[in-house]
Amino acid sequence: MKKLFGFLFAILVIYVIYFDLSVGTLPSSNSKQVDAKVETTVTMEHKSDIPSFDAEVQPGETVISIVEHELKKPLPVSITDLIEDFRKLNPGQTPEKIQIGSTYQFPDYSN
């Protein structure tokens, strides 16, 4: 039984070495290069009746955490309302895809 497992292990090792040398596990240098679309945020004055503030997104922050940090208290509205207000203030942007280092307008619920 040990000889059978040893033989199967040897076959597996030979196959892995063959696969690594012929196909490889690292990307090759002749792979296609894809251009990534980078969205930039343009600061514009939005005609909106929602009071807001501008904030730059830092690593680990979310829309909820930024608004709560600005208010220094828990969120006074529902998350659905926050998402709707964020989308009104930042047309074309979704709260799930905010970019680190970009500046967005966030609803101000301090009143």
CNS distance restraints for C-alpha pairs under 8 A (distance, minus, plus):
assign (resid   1 and name CA) (resid   5 and name CA) 6.46 0.50 0.50
assign (resid   2 and name CA) (resid   6 and name CA) 6.04 0.50 0.50
assign (resid   3 and name CA) (resid   7 and name CA) 6.02 0.50 0.50
assign (resid   4 and name CA) (resid   8 and name CA) 6.18 0.50 0.50
assign (resid   5 and name CA) (resid   9 and name CA) 5.98 0.50 0.50
assign (resid   6 and name CA) (resid  10 and name CA) 6.11 0.50 0.50
assign (resid   7 and name CA) (resid  11 and name CA) 6.28 0.50 0.50
assign (resid   8 and name CA) (resid  12 and name CA) 6.18 0.50 0.50
assign (resid   9 and name CA) (resid  13 and name CA) 6.19 0.50 0.50
assign (resid  10 and name CA) (resid  14 and name CA) 6.19 0.50 0.50
assign (resid  11 and name CA) (resid  15 and name CA) 6.12 0.50 0.50
assign (resid  12 and name CA) (resid  16 and name CA) 6.15 0.50 0.50
assign (resid  13 and name CA) (resid  17 and name CA) 6.21 0.50 0.50
assign (resid  14 and name CA) (resid  18 and name CA) 6.11 0.50 0.50
assign (resid  15 and name CA) (resid  19 and name CA) 6.03 0.50 0.50
assign (resid  16 and name CA) (resid  20 and name CA) 6.03 0.50 0.50
assign (resid  17 and name CA) (resid  21 and name CA) 6.16 0.50 0.50
assign (resid  18 and name CA) (resid  22 and name CA) 6.00 0.50 0.50
assign (resid  19 and name CA) (resid  23 and name CA) 5.51 0.50 0.50
assign (resid  19 and name CA) (resid  24 and name CA) 6.32 0.50 0.50
assign (resid  20 and name CA) (resid  24 and name CA) 4.15 0.50 0.50
assign (resid  20 and name CA) (resid  25 and name CA) 6.02 0.50 0.50
assign (resid  27 and name CA) (resid  31 and name CA) 7.05 0.50 0.50
assign (resid  40 and name CA) (resid 102 and name CA) 7.59 0.50 0.50
assign (resid  41 and name CA) (resid 102 and name CA) 6.62 0.50 0.50
assign (resid  41 and name CA) (resid 103 and name CA) 6.87 0.50 0.50
assign (resid  41 and name CA) (resid 104 and name CA) 7.39 0.50 0.50
assign (resid  43 and name CA) (resid 104 and name CA) 7.96 0.50 0.50
assign (resid  46 and name CA) (resid  89 and name CA) 6.70 0.50 0.50
assign (resid  48 and name CA) (resid  88 and name CA) 7.72 0.50 0.50
assign (resid  48 and name CA) (resid  89 and name CA) 7.13 0.50 0.50
assign (resid  50 and name CA) (resid  85 and name CA) 7.37 0.50 0.50
assign (resid  50 and name CA) (resid  89 and name CA) 7.75 0.50 0.50
assign (resid  50 and name CA) (resid 107 and name CA) 6.56 0.50 0.50
assign (resid  50 and name CA) (resid 108 and name CA) 7.64 0.50 0.50
assign (resid  51 and name CA) (resid 107 and name CA) 5.94 0.50 0.50
assign (resid  51 and name CA) (resid 108 and name CA) 5.34 0.50 0.50
assign (resid  51 and name CA) (resid 109 and name CA) 7.52 0.50 0.50
assign (resid  52 and name CA) (resid  89 and name CA) 7.93 0.50 0.50
assign (resid  52 and name CA) (resid 105 and name CA) 6.11 0.50 0.50
assign (resid  52 and name CA) (resid 106 and name CA) 5.35 0.50 0.50
assign (resid  52 and name CA) (resid 107 and name CA) 4.35 0.50 0.50
assign (resid  52 and name CA) (resid 108 and name CA) 4.61 0.50 0.50
assign (resid  53 and name CA) (resid 105 and name CA) 5.51 0.50 0.50
assign (resid  53 and name CA) (resid 106 and name CA) 5.45 0.50 0.50
assign (resid  53 and name CA) (resid 107 and name CA) 6.55 0.50 0.50
assign (resid  53 and name CA) (resid 108 and name CA) 6.24 0.50 0.50
assign (resid  54 and name CA) (resid 103 and name CA) 6.50 0.50 0.50
assign (resid  54 and name CA) (resid 104 and name CA) 5.60 0.50 0.50
assign (resid  54 and name CA) (resid 105 and name CA) 4.48 0.50 0.50
assign (resid  54 and name CA) (resid 106 and name CA) 6.17 0.50 0.50
assign (resid  55 and name CA) (resid  66 and name CA) 7.86 0.50 0.50
assign (resid  55 and name CA) (resid 103 and name CA) 5.39 0.50 0.50
assign (resid  55 and name CA) (resid 104 and name CA) 5.80 0.50 0.50
assign (resid  55 and name CA) (resid 105 and name CA) 6.53 0.50 0.50
assign (resid  55 and name CA) (resid 106 and name CA) 7.21 0.50 0.50
assign (resid  56 and name CA) (resid 100 and name CA) 7.64 0.50 0.50
assign (resid  56 and name CA) (resid 101 and name CA) 5.83 0.50 0.50
assign (resid  56 and name CA) (resid 102 and name CA) 5.46 0.50 0.50
assign (resid  56 and name CA) (resid 103 and name CA) 4.13 0.50 0.50
assign (resid  56 and name CA) (resid 104 and name CA) 6.51 0.50 0.50
assign (resid  57 and name CA) (resid  61 and name CA) 6.41 0.50 0.50
assign (resid  57 and name CA) (resid  62 and name CA) 7.86 0.50 0.50
assign (resid  57 and name CA) (resid  66 and name CA) 7.94 0.50 0.50
assign (resid  57 and name CA) (resid  98 and name CA) 7.56 0.50 0.50
assign (resid  57 and name CA) (resid  99 and name CA) 6.79 0.50 0.50
assign (resid  57 and name CA) (resid 100 and name CA) 4.99 0.50 0.50
assign (resid  57 and name CA) (resid 101 and name CA) 5.27 0.50 0.50
assign (resid  57 and name CA) (resid 102 and name CA) 5.81 0.50 0.50
assign (resid  57 and name CA) (resid 103 and name CA) 6.31 0.50 0.50
assign (resid  57 and name CA) (resid 104 and name CA) 7.75 0.50 0.50
assign (resid  58 and name CA) (resid 100 and name CA) 5.43 0.50 0.50
assign (resid  58 and name CA) (resid 101 and name CA) 6.10 0.50 0.50
assign (resid  59 and name CA) (resid 100 and name CA) 5.87 0.50 0.50
assign (resid  61 and name CA) (resid  65 and name CA) 5.96 0.50 0.50
assign (resid  61 and name CA) (resid  66 and name CA) 6.45 0.50 0.50
assign (resid  62 and name CA) (resid  66 and name CA) 6.14 0.50 0.50
assign (resid  62 and name CA) (resid  95 and name CA) 7.78 0.50 0.50
assign (resid  62 and name CA) (resid  98 and name CA) 7.91 0.50 0.50
assign (resid  63 and name CA) (resid  67 and name CA) 6.27 0.50 0.50
assign (resid  63 and name CA) (resid  95 and name CA) 6.27 0.50 0.50
assign (resid  63 and name CA) (resid 106 and name CA) 7.62 0.50 0.50
assign (resid  64 and name CA) (resid  68 and name CA) 6.07 0.50 0.50
assign (resid  64 and name CA) (resid  75 and name CA) 7.47 0.50 0.50
assign (resid  64 and name CA) (resid  79 and name CA) 7.86 0.50 0.50
assign (resid  64 and name CA) (resid  82 and name CA) 7.91 0.50 0.50
assign (resid  65 and name CA) (resid  69 and name CA) 5.91 0.50 0.50
assign (resid  66 and name CA) (resid  70 and name CA) 6.22 0.50 0.50
assign (resid  67 and name CA) (resid  71 and name CA) 6.19 0.50 0.50
assign (resid  67 and name CA) (resid  75 and name CA) 7.33 0.50 0.50
assign (resid  67 and name CA) (resid 106 and name CA) 6.85 0.50 0.50
assign (resid  67 and name CA) (resid 107 and name CA) 7.33 0.50 0.50
assign (resid  67 and name CA) (resid 108 and name CA) 7.24 0.50 0.50
assign (resid  68 and name CA) (resid  72 and name CA) 5.70 0.50 0.50
assign (resid  68 and name CA) (resid  73 and name CA) 5.69 0.50 0.50
assign (resid  68 and name CA) (resid  74 and name CA) 5.58 0.50 0.50
assign (resid  68 and name CA) (resid  75 and name CA) 5.72 0.50 0.50
assign (resid  69 and name CA) (resid  73 and name CA) 7.15 0.50 0.50
assign (resid  71 and name CA) (resid  75 and name CA) 7.91 0.50 0.50
assign (resid  71 and name CA) (resid 108 and name CA) 7.81 0.50 0.50
assign (resid  71 and name CA) (resid 109 and name CA) 7.31 0.50 0.50
assign (resid  71 and name CA) (resid 110 and name CA) 6.02 0.50 0.50
assign (resid  76 and name CA) (resid 109 and name CA) 7.15 0.50 0.50
assign (resid  77 and name CA) (resid  81 and name CA) 6.43 0.50 0.50
assign (resid  77 and name CA) (resid  82 and name CA) 6.84 0.50 0.50
assign (resid  78 and name CA) (resid  82 and name CA) 6.42 0.50 0.50
assign (resid  79 and name CA) (resid  83 and name CA) 6.17 0.50 0.50
assign (resid  80 and name CA) (resid  84 and name CA) 6.26 0.50 0.50
assign (resid  81 and name CA) (resid  85 and name CA) 6.10 0.50 0.50
assign (resid  82 and name CA) (resid  86 and name CA) 6.05 0.50 0.50
assign (resid  82 and name CA) (resid 107 and name CA) 7.26 0.50 0.50
assign (resid  83 and name CA) (resid  87 and name CA) 6.21 0.50 0.50
assign (resid  83 and name CA) (resid  95 and name CA) 6.62 0.50 0.50
assign (resid  84 and name CA) (resid  88 and name CA) 6.27 0.50 0.50
assign (resid  85 and name CA) (resid  89 and name CA) 6.22 0.50 0.50
assign (resid  85 and name CA) (resid 106 and name CA) 7.93 0.50 0.50
assign (resid  85 and name CA) (resid 107 and name CA) 6.29 0.50 0.50
assign (resid  86 and name CA) (resid  90 and name CA) 6.02 0.50 0.50
assign (resid  86 and name CA) (resid  94 and name CA) 7.82 0.50 0.50
assign (resid  86 and name CA) (resid  95 and name CA) 7.04 0.50 0.50
assign (resid  86 and name CA) (resid 105 and name CA) 7.25 0.50 0.50
assign (resid  86 and name CA) (resid 106 and name CA) 5.88 0.50 0.50
assign (resid  86 and name CA) (resid 107 and name CA) 6.32 0.50 0.50
assign (resid  87 and name CA) (resid  91 and name CA) 5.57 0.50 0.50
assign (resid  87 and name CA) (resid  92 and name CA) 7.18 0.50 0.50
assign (resid  87 and name CA) (resid  93 and name CA) 6.25 0.50 0.50
assign (resid  87 and name CA) (resid  94 and name CA) 6.31 0.50 0.50
assign (resid  87 and name CA) (resid  95 and name CA) 7.49 0.50 0.50
assign (resid  89 and name CA) (resid 105 and name CA) 6.05 0.50 0.50
assign (resid  89 and name CA) (resid 106 and name CA) 7.09 0.50 0.50
assign (resid  89 and name CA) (resid 107 and name CA) 7.55 0.50 0.50
assign (resid  90 and name CA) (resid 104 and name CA) 6.92 0.50 0.50
assign (resid  90 and name CA) (resid 105 and name CA) 6.51 0.50 0.50
assign (resid  93 and name CA) (resid  97 and name CA) 7.28 0.50 0.50
assign (resid  93 and name CA) (resid  98 and name CA) 7.43 0.50 0.50
assign (resid  94 and name CA) (resid  98 and name CA) 6.85 0.50 0.50
assign (resid  98 and name CA) (resid 102 and name CA) 7.58 0.50 0.50
